[in-house]
Amino acid sequence: MVRRDQPYKRQIFMYINNRHGESPSCGHSGSEEMVEELKNVAKEMKLKGKLRVAKSGCLDLCAFGPNMMIWPEGIWYMKVTKEDLPKIVETYLRLGE
């Protein structure tokens, strides 16, 4: 086992489980597209190595999705929409610069 400090200043986990309309799910509600948009914005802002936008599997809160976790703050957003992304970018992708 190797232990190290967190390599990123911040990580954003977007839950992407998709139940294909059989029941509510983050992936079926557009979360994968939001991941790609956040990755593009992070790239434009030259945050490679500082910010990680990652896909995550199901945590059994699909009825509240799309769900997003901001780390290390431990903040959980539910029912995220594309319209919410600018506020998330402004709040979390600037990394205190």
Steps between C-alpha positions, in 0.01 A plus 500: 500500500616852418362801683532856375335836541216595270654589160229751408386816670140403425306211348150501357325164483194477277287189539422345162308177571242454224193283546380588147164637610398195705521721809656840576876513462776758472627381161155497346461863615802635310784468750751360246458809282555720805825316580629573150401866526675537837812329359503740205468803725779370728722452195425851374589635844830306493424308819673174402666353807298723734143386436364158418152457352410134531209267427371291786269202528175475692461592867128410514367855495385489138160649578683823592730502196694610326725502806840664535758494783761773545813386683672582736209718613272195513212698351232299326278656235182327389274563200786676318411645158707645219372840611673444838843445344600870468447550874695182577782615272509842664494352849731200469711511185672830576688325783539818700698679228 
